[in-house]
């Protein structure tokens, strides 16, 4: 069984660094950014999204805890009766054990109690485990963006 508790400042600093690296890596894998620019771009975007860090209005950061202690983190943005899930991270050793589903259901329960009626999220197409988690917990795809790198063909 998992629980969610608000992150403290130290946890947020660690989470922020991991988020920059993870978002940079995701954009590199998706072919959106080069390795040289990825961390700077990810850090810049995070700075724009969170000008006041963990206290930026509407943004909430939770540490996921289990019997083993802290096992991951969640970042969500709430606006009216809609929430946007920016990130859910489980430490690698705890993935595939049901903690992701438990966390998603617990988060949903918490949001419903606050009057939130809808959660949206973005997931990279190549992130098969995350996509499987979201589909398993009742999310449906609403948009699909595709890309193909092309080069000049020889005649």
mmCIF file of the C-alpha atoms, coordinates in Angstrom:
data_MODEL
# 
_entry.id   MODEL 
# 
loop_
_atom_site.group_PDB 
_atom_site.id 
_atom_site.type_symbol 
_atom_site.label_atom_id 
_atom_site.label_alt_id 
_atom_site.label_comp_id 
_atom_site.label_asym_id 
_atom_site.label_entity_id 
_atom_site.label_seq_id 
_atom_site.pdbx_PDB_ins_code 
_atom_site.Cartn_x 
_atom_site.Cartn_y 
_atom_site.Cartn_z 
_atom_site.occupancy 
_atom_site.B_iso_or_equiv 
_atom_site.pdbx_formal_charge 
_atom_site.auth_seq_id 
_atom_site.auth_comp_id 
_atom_site.auth_asym_id 
_atom_site.auth_atom_id 
_atom_site.pdbx_PDB_model_num 
ATOM 1   C CA . UNK A 1 1   ? 0.000   0.000  0.000   1.00 0.00 ? 1   UNK A CA 1 
ATOM 2   C CA . UNK A 1 2   ? 1.290   3.439  -0.883  1.00 0.00 ? 2   UNK A CA 1 
ATOM 3   C CA . UNK A 1 3   ? 0.706   6.864  0.582   1.00 0.00 ? 3   UNK A CA 1 
ATOM 4   C CA . UNK A 1 4   ? 1.241   10.355 -0.799  1.00 0.00 ? 4   UNK A CA 1 
ATOM 5   C CA . UNK A 1 5   ? 2.719   13.145 1.280   1.00 0.00 ? 5   UNK A CA 1 
ATOM 6   C CA . UNK A 1 6   ? 3.729   16.651 0.275   1.00 0.00 ? 6   UNK A CA 1 
ATOM 7   C CA . UNK A 1 7   ? 7.404   16.953 -0.644  1.00 0.00 ? 7   UNK A CA 1 
ATOM 8   C CA . UNK A 1 8   ? 9.750   18.930 1.516   1.00 0.00 ? 8   UNK A CA 1 
ATOM 9   C CA . UNK A 1 9   ? 12.244  21.382 -0.020  1.00 0.00 ? 9   UNK A CA 1 
ATOM 10  C CA . UNK A 1 10  ? 15.123  18.880 -0.088  1.00 0.00 ? 10  UNK A CA 1 
ATOM 11  C CA . UNK A 1 11  ? 12.960  16.262 -1.815  1.00 0.00 ? 11  UNK A CA 1 
ATOM 12  C CA . UNK A 1 12  ? 11.786  18.863 -4.315  1.00 0.00 ? 12  UNK A CA 1 
ATOM 13  C CA . UNK A 1 13  ? 15.359  19.834 -5.223  1.00 0.00 ? 13  UNK A CA 1 
ATOM 14  C CA . UNK A 1 14  ? 16.243  16.187 -5.897  1.00 0.00 ? 14  UNK A CA 1 
ATOM 15  C CA . UNK A 1 15  ? 12.991  15.661 -7.822  1.00 0.00 ? 15  UNK A CA 1 
ATOM 16  C CA . UNK A 1 16  ? 13.591  18.759 -9.940  1.00 0.00 ? 16  UNK A CA 1 
ATOM 17  C CA . UNK A 1 17  ? 17.057  17.545 -10.956 1.00 0.00 ? 17  UNK A CA 1 
ATOM 18  C CA . UNK A 1 18  ? 15.704  14.086 -11.829 1.00 0.00 ? 18  UNK A CA 1 
ATOM 19  C CA . UNK A 1 19  ? 12.831  15.629 -13.793 1.00 0.00 ? 19  UNK A CA 1 
ATOM 20  C CA . UNK A 1 20  ? 15.187  17.740 -15.907 1.00 0.00 ? 20  UNK A CA 1 
ATOM 21  C CA . UNK A 1 21  ? 17.310  14.672 -16.721 1.00 0.00 ? 21  UNK A CA 1 
ATOM 22  C CA . UNK A 1 22  ? 14.262  12.493 -17.419 1.00 0.00 ? 22  UNK A CA 1 
ATOM 23  C CA . UNK A 1 23  ? 12.527  15.072 -19.616 1.00 0.00 ? 23  UNK A CA 1 
ATOM 24  C CA . UNK A 1 24  ? 15.768  15.715 -21.514 1.00 0.00 ? 24  UNK A CA 1 
ATOM 25  C CA . UNK A 1 25  ? 16.283  11.976 -22.077 1.00 0.00 ? 25  UNK A CA 1 
ATOM 26  C CA . UNK A 1 26  ? 12.676  11.553 -23.226 1.00 0.00 ? 26  UNK A CA 1 
ATOM 27  C CA . UNK A 1 27  ? 13.039  14.326 -25.777 1.00 0.00 ? 27  UNK A CA 1 
ATOM 28  C CA . UNK A 1 28  ? 16.341  12.902 -27.009 1.00 0.00 ? 28  UNK A CA 1 
ATOM 29  C CA . UNK A 1 29  ? 14.747  9.443  -27.440 1.00 0.00 ? 29  UNK A CA 1 
ATOM 30  C CA . UNK A 1 30  ? 11.757  10.993 -29.213 1.00 0.00 ? 30  UNK A CA 1 
ATOM 31  C CA . UNK A 1 31  ? 14.112  12.747 -31.634 1.00 0.00 ? 31  UNK A CA 1 
ATOM 32  C CA . UNK A 1 32  ? 12.971  16.209 -30.553 1.00 0.00 ? 32  UNK A CA 1 
ATOM 33  C CA . UNK A 1 33  ? 16.238  17.518 -29.122 1.00 0.00 ? 33  UNK A CA 1 
ATOM 34  C CA . UNK A 1 34  ? 19.944  16.845 -29.488 1.00 0.00 ? 34  UNK A CA 1 
ATOM 35  C CA . UNK A 1 35  ? 21.987  15.585 -26.548 1.00 0.00 ? 35  UNK A CA 1 
ATOM 36  C CA . UNK A 1 36  ? 23.926  18.850 -26.502 1.00 0.00 ? 36  UNK A CA 1 
ATOM 37  C CA . UNK A 1 37  ? 20.868  21.017 -25.956 1.00 0.00 ? 37  UNK A CA 1 
ATOM 38  C CA . UNK A 1 38  ? 18.498  18.705 -24.084 1.00 0.00 ? 38  UNK A CA 1 
ATOM 39  C CA . UNK A 1 39  ? 19.277  19.425 -20.422 1.00 0.00 ? 39  UNK A CA 1 
ATOM 40  C CA . UNK A 1 40  ? 19.445  23.181 -20.974 1.00 0.00 ? 40  UNK A CA 1 
ATOM 41  C CA . UNK A 1 41  ? 16.091  23.153 -22.779 1.00 0.00 ? 41  UNK A CA 1 
ATOM 42  C CA . UNK A 1 42  ? 14.467  20.921 -20.165 1.00 0.00 ? 42  UNK A CA 1 
ATOM 43  C CA . UNK A 1 43  ? 15.810  23.103 -17.346 1.00 0.00 ? 43  UNK A CA 1 
ATOM 44  C CA . UNK A 1 44  ? 14.579  26.246 -19.097 1.00 0.00 ? 44  UNK A CA 1 
ATOM 45  C CA . UNK A 1 45  ? 11.098  24.819 -19.573 1.00 0.00 ? 45  UNK A CA 1 
ATOM 46  C CA . UNK A 1 46  ? 10.954  23.722 -15.950 1.00 0.00 ? 46  UNK A CA 1 
ATOM 47  C CA . UNK A 1 47  ? 12.012  27.207 -14.851 1.00 0.00 ? 47  UNK A CA 1 
ATOM 48  C CA . UNK A 1 48  ? 9.194   28.736 -16.909 1.00 0.00 ? 48  UNK A CA 1 
ATOM 49  C CA . UNK A 1 49  ? 6.620   26.293 -15.528 1.00 0.00 ? 49  UNK A CA 1 
ATOM 50  C CA . UNK A 1 50  ? 7.769   26.722 -11.931 1.00 0.00 ? 50  UNK A CA 1 
ATOM 51  C CA . UNK A 1 51  ? 8.976   30.313 -11.432 1.00 0.00 ? 51  UNK A CA 1 
ATOM 52  C CA . UNK A 1 52  ? 8.462   29.956 -7.662  1.00 0.00 ? 52  UNK A CA 1 
ATOM 53  C CA . UNK A 1 53  ? 9.712   26.372 -7.528  1.00 0.00 ? 53  UNK A CA 1 
ATOM 54  C CA . UNK A 1 54  ? 7.669   24.043 -5.348  1.00 0.00 ? 54  UNK A CA 1 
ATOM 55  C CA . UNK A 1 55  ? 5.410   26.897 -4.227  1.00 0.00 ? 55  UNK A CA 1 
ATOM 56  C CA . UNK A 1 56  ? 4.289   27.889 -7.752  1.00 0.00 ? 56  UNK A CA 1 
ATOM 57  C CA . UNK A 1 57  ? 0.503   28.315 -7.661  1.00 0.00 ? 57  UNK A CA 1 
ATOM 58  C CA . UNK A 1 58  ? -1.507  25.247 -8.647  1.00 0.00 ? 58  UNK A CA 1 
ATOM 59  C CA . UNK A 1 59  ? 1.448   22.861 -8.680  1.00 0.00 ? 59  UNK A CA 1 
ATOM 60  C CA . UNK A 1 60  ? 1.657   20.060 -6.127  1.00 0.00 ? 60  UNK A CA 1 
ATOM 61  C CA . UNK A 1 61  ? 4.523   17.712 -5.447  1.00 0.00 ? 61  UNK A CA 1 
ATOM 62  C CA . UNK A 1 62  ? 4.129   14.473 -3.532  1.00 0.00 ? 62  UNK A CA 1 
ATOM 63  C CA . UNK A 1 63  ? 6.531   11.825 -2.332  1.00 0.00 ? 63  UNK A CA 1 
ATOM 64  C CA . UNK A 1 64  ? 5.230   8.286  -2.775  1.00 0.00 ? 64  UNK A CA 1 
ATOM 65  C CA . UNK A 1 65  ? 5.921   6.171  0.282   1.00 0.00 ? 65  UNK A CA 1 
ATOM 66  C CA . UNK A 1 66  ? 5.483   2.460  0.846   1.00 0.00 ? 66  UNK A CA 1 
ATOM 67  C CA . UNK A 1 67  ? 6.500   -0.033 3.505   1.00 0.00 ? 67  UNK A CA 1 
ATOM 68  C CA . UNK A 1 68  ? 10.068  0.262  2.175   1.00 0.00 ? 68  UNK A CA 1 
ATOM 69  C CA . UNK A 1 69  ? 10.139  4.035  2.667   1.00 0.00 ? 69  UNK A CA 1 
ATOM 70  C CA . UNK A 1 70  ? 10.158  6.619  -0.116  1.00 0.00 ? 70  UNK A CA 1 
ATOM 71  C CA . UNK A 1 71  ? 9.722   4.939  -3.493  1.00 0.00 ? 71  UNK A CA 1 
ATOM 72  C CA . UNK A 1 72  ? 8.896   7.747  -5.920  1.00 0.00 ? 72  UNK A CA 1 
ATOM 73  C CA . UNK A 1 73  ? 7.300   11.099 -6.638  1.00 0.00 ? 73  UNK A CA 1 
ATOM 74  C CA . UNK A 1 74  ? 4.282   12.737 -8.303  1.00 0.00 ? 74  UNK A CA 1 
ATOM 75  C CA . UNK A 1 75  ? 3.916   16.213 -9.817  1.00 0.00 ? 75  UNK A CA 1 
ATOM 76  C CA . UNK A 1 76  ? 0.428   17.476 -10.612 1.00 0.00 ? 76  UNK A CA 1 
ATOM 77  C CA . UNK A 1 77  ? -1.033  20.833 -11.622 1.00 0.00 ? 77  UNK A CA 1 
ATOM 78  C CA . UNK A 1 78  ? -4.601  21.718 -10.629 1.00 0.00 ? 78  UNK A CA 1 
ATOM 79  C CA . UNK A 1 79  ? -6.626  24.349 -12.477 1.00 0.00 ? 79  UNK A CA 1 
ATOM 80  C CA . UNK A 1 80  ? -10.309 24.570 -11.590 1.00 0.00 ? 80  UNK A CA 1 
ATOM 81  C CA . UNK A 1 81  ? -11.841 21.102 -11.826 1.00 0.00 ? 81  UNK A CA 1 
ATOM 82  C CA . UNK A 1 82  ? -9.086  19.745 -14.082 1.00 0.00 ? 82  UNK A CA 1 
ATOM 83  C CA . UNK A 1 83  ? -5.648  18.420 -13.197 1.00 0.00 ? 83  UNK A CA 1 
ATOM 84  C CA . UNK A 1 84  ? -2.619  17.786 -15.372 1.00 0.00 ? 84  UNK A CA 1 
ATOM 85  C CA . UNK A 1 85  ? -0.239  15.019 -14.356 1.00 0.00 ? 85  UNK A CA 1 
ATOM 86  C CA . UNK A 1 86  ? 3.213   16.298 -15.217 1.00 0.00 ? 86  UNK A CA 1 
ATOM 87  C CA . UNK A 1 87  ? 5.146   13.362 -13.822 1.00 0.00 ? 87  UNK A CA 1 
ATOM 88  C CA . UNK A 1 88  ? 4.979   10.171 -11.845 1.00 0.00 ? 88  UNK A CA 1 
ATOM 89  C CA . UNK A 1 89  ? 8.324   8.588  -11.035 1.00 0.00 ? 89  UNK A CA 1 
ATOM 90  C CA . UNK A 1 90  ? 8.927   5.322  -9.272  1.00 0.00 ? 90  UNK A CA 1 
ATOM 91  C CA . UNK A 1 91  ? 12.409  4.269  -8.275  1.00 0.00 ? 91  UNK A CA 1 
ATOM 92  C CA . UNK A 1 92  ? 13.470  1.600  -10.741 1.00 0.00 ? 92  UNK A CA 1 
ATOM 93  C CA . UNK A 1 93  ? 13.541  -1.191 -8.167  1.00 0.00 ? 93  UNK A CA 1 
ATOM 94  C CA . UNK A 1 94  ? 9.834   -0.640 -7.414  1.00 0.00 ? 94  UNK A CA 1 
ATOM 95  C CA . UNK A 1 95  ? 8.530   -0.610 -10.985 1.00 0.00 ? 95  UNK A CA 1 
ATOM 96  C CA . UNK A 1 96  ? 6.286   -3.411 -12.206 1.00 0.00 ? 96  UNK A CA 1 
ATOM 97  C CA . UNK A 1 97  ? 5.099   -4.237 -8.690  1.00 0.00 ? 97  UNK A CA 1 
ATOM 98  C CA . UNK A 1 98  ? 1.717   -2.475 -8.755  1.00 0.00 ? 98  UNK A CA 1 
ATOM 99  C CA . UNK A 1 99  ? 2.849   0.708  -6.997  1.00 0.00 ? 99  UNK A CA 1 
ATOM 100 C CA . UNK A 1 100 ? 2.192   2.813  -10.098 1.00 0.00 ? 100 UNK A CA 1 
ATOM 101 C CA . UNK A 1 101 ? -1.447  1.705  -10.261 1.00 0.00 ? 101 UNK A CA 1 
ATOM 102 C CA . UNK A 1 102 ? -1.874  2.167  -6.514  1.00 0.00 ? 102 UNK A CA 1 
ATOM 103 C CA . UNK A 1 103 ? -0.432  5.666  -6.783  1.00 0.00 ? 103 UNK A CA 1 
ATOM 104 C CA . UNK A 1 104 ? -2.683  6.615  -9.696  1.00 0.00 ? 104 UNK A CA 1 
ATOM 105 C CA . UNK A 1 105 ? -5.808  5.400  -7.875  1.00 0.00 ? 105 UNK A CA 1 
ATOM 106 C CA . UNK A 1 106 ? -4.813  7.141  -4.643  1.00 0.00 ? 106 UNK A CA 1 
ATOM 107 C CA . UNK A 1 107 ? -4.126  10.374 -6.512  1.00 0.00 ? 107 UNK A CA 1 
ATOM 108 C CA . UNK A 1 108 ? -7.485  10.147 -8.275  1.00 0.00 ? 108 UNK A CA 1 
ATOM 109 C CA . UNK A 1 109 ? -9.275  9.566  -4.974  1.00 0.00 ? 109 UNK A CA 1 
ATOM 110 C CA . UNK A 1 110 ? -7.560  12.589 -3.436  1.00 0.00 ? 110 UNK A CA 1 
ATOM 111 C CA . UNK A 1 111 ? -8.471  14.777 -6.430  1.00 0.00 ? 111 UNK A CA 1 
ATOM 112 C CA . UNK A 1 112 ? -12.110 13.632 -6.568  1.00 0.00 ? 112 UNK A CA 1 
ATOM 113 C CA . UNK A 1 113 ? -12.473 14.569 -2.896  1.00 0.00 ? 113 UNK A CA 1 
ATOM 114 C CA . UNK A 1 114 ? -11.370 18.085 -3.894  1.00 0.00 ? 114 UNK A CA 1 
ATOM 115 C CA . UNK A 1 115 ? -13.882 18.336 -6.748  1.00 0.00 ? 115 UNK A CA 1 
ATOM 116 C CA . UNK A 1 116 ? -11.449 17.607 -9.574  1.00 0.00 ? 116 UNK A CA 1 
ATOM 117 C CA . UNK A 1 117 ? -13.268 15.764 -12.351 1.00 0.00 ? 117 UNK A CA 1 
ATOM 118 C CA . UNK A 1 118 ? -10.628 15.190 -15.024 1.00 0.00 ? 118 UNK A CA 1 
ATOM 119 C CA . UNK A 1 119 ? -6.913  14.398 -15.274 1.00 0.00 ? 119 UNK A CA 1 
ATOM 120 C CA . UNK A 1 120 ? -4.859  14.924 -18.407 1.00 0.00 ? 120 UNK A CA 1 
ATOM 121 C CA . UNK A 1 121 ? -1.272  13.940 -19.112 1.00 0.00 ? 121 UNK A CA 1 
ATOM 122 C CA . UNK A 1 122 ? 1.372   13.652 -21.817 1.00 0.00 ? 122 UNK A CA 1 
ATOM 123 C CA . UNK A 1 123 ? 3.448   10.546 -22.385 1.00 0.00 ? 123 UNK A CA 1 
ATOM 124 C CA . UNK A 1 124 ? 6.186   9.987  -24.925 1.00 0.00 ? 124 UNK A CA 1 
ATOM 125 C CA . UNK A 1 125 ? 5.193   7.405  -27.536 1.00 0.00 ? 125 UNK A CA 1 
ATOM 126 C CA . UNK A 1 126 ? 8.314   5.353  -26.862 1.00 0.00 ? 126 UNK A CA 1 
ATOM 127 C CA . UNK A 1 127 ? 7.573   5.102  -23.115 1.00 0.00 ? 127 UNK A CA 1 
ATOM 128 C CA . UNK A 1 128 ? 5.808   1.744  -23.302 1.00 0.00 ? 128 UNK A CA 1 
ATOM 129 C CA . UNK A 1 129 ? 5.706   1.042  -19.530 1.00 0.00 ? 129 UNK A CA 1 
ATOM 130 C CA . UNK A 1 130 ? 4.122   4.423  -18.750 1.00 0.00 ? 130 UNK A CA 1 
ATOM 131 C CA . UNK A 1 131 ? 1.624   4.103  -21.578 1.00 0.00 ? 131 UNK A CA 1 
ATOM 132 C CA . UNK A 1 132 ? 0.658   0.646  -20.290 1.00 0.00 ? 132 UNK A CA 1 
ATOM 133 C CA . UNK A 1 133 ? 0.166   2.047  -16.763 1.00 0.00 ? 133 UNK A CA 1 
ATOM 134 C CA . UNK A 1 134 ? -2.082  4.833  -17.997 1.00 0.00 ? 134 UNK A CA 1 
ATOM 135 C CA . UNK A 1 135 ? -4.171  2.536  -20.198 1.00 0.00 ? 135 UNK A CA 1 
ATOM 136 C CA . UNK A 1 136 ? -4.477  0.019  -17.353 1.00 0.00 ? 136 UNK A CA 1 
ATOM 137 C CA . UNK A 1 137 ? -5.758  2.723  -15.003 1.00 0.00 ? 137 UNK A CA 1 
ATOM 138 C CA . UNK A 1 138 ? -8.448  3.918  -17.425 1.00 0.00 ? 138 UNK A CA 1 
ATOM 139 C CA . UNK A 1 139 ? -6.843  6.675  -19.468 1.00 0.00 ? 139 UNK A CA 1 
ATOM 140 C CA . UNK A 1 140 ? -7.576  6.877  -23.176 1.00 0.00 ? 140 UNK A CA 1 
ATOM 141 C CA . UNK A 1 141 ? -5.562  8.431  -25.945 1.00 0.00 ? 141 UNK A CA 1 
ATOM 142 C CA . UNK A 1 142 ? -7.060  11.697 -27.135 1.00 0.00 ? 142 UNK A CA 1 
ATOM 143 C CA . UNK A 1 143 ? -4.366  12.811 -29.595 1.00 0.00 ? 143 UNK A CA 1 
ATOM 144 C CA . UNK A 1 144 ? -1.465  11.099 -31.306 1.00 0.00 ? 144 UNK A CA 1 
ATOM 145 C CA . UNK A 1 145 ? 1.423   13.080 -32.743 1.00 0.00 ? 145 UNK A CA 1 
ATOM 146 C CA . UNK A 1 146 ? 3.725   11.259 -35.125 1.00 0.00 ? 146 UNK A CA 1 
ATOM 147 C CA . UNK A 1 147 ? 7.065   12.126 -36.648 1.00 0.00 ? 147 UNK A CA 1 
ATOM 148 C CA . UNK A 1 148 ? 9.294   10.721 -39.344 1.00 0.00 ? 148 UNK A CA 1 
ATOM 149 C CA . UNK A 1 149 ? 12.815  11.880 -40.132 1.00 0.00 ? 149 UNK A CA 1 
ATOM 150 C CA . UNK A 1 150 ? 13.313  12.095 -43.872 1.00 0.00 ? 150 UNK A CA 1 
ATOM 151 C CA . UNK A 1 151 ? 16.339  12.662 -46.023 1.00 0.00 ? 151 UNK A CA 1 
ATOM 152 C CA . UNK A 1 152 ? 16.764  13.450 -49.651 1.00 0.00 ? 152 UNK A CA 1 
ATOM 153 C CA . UNK A 1 153 ? 16.340  10.320 -51.724 1.00 0.00 ? 153 UNK A CA 1 
ATOM 154 C CA . UNK A 1 154 ? 18.687  9.483  -54.543 1.00 0.00 ? 154 UNK A CA 1 
ATOM 155 C CA . UNK A 1 155 ? 17.047  9.621  -57.949 1.00 0.00 ? 155 UNK A CA 1 
# 
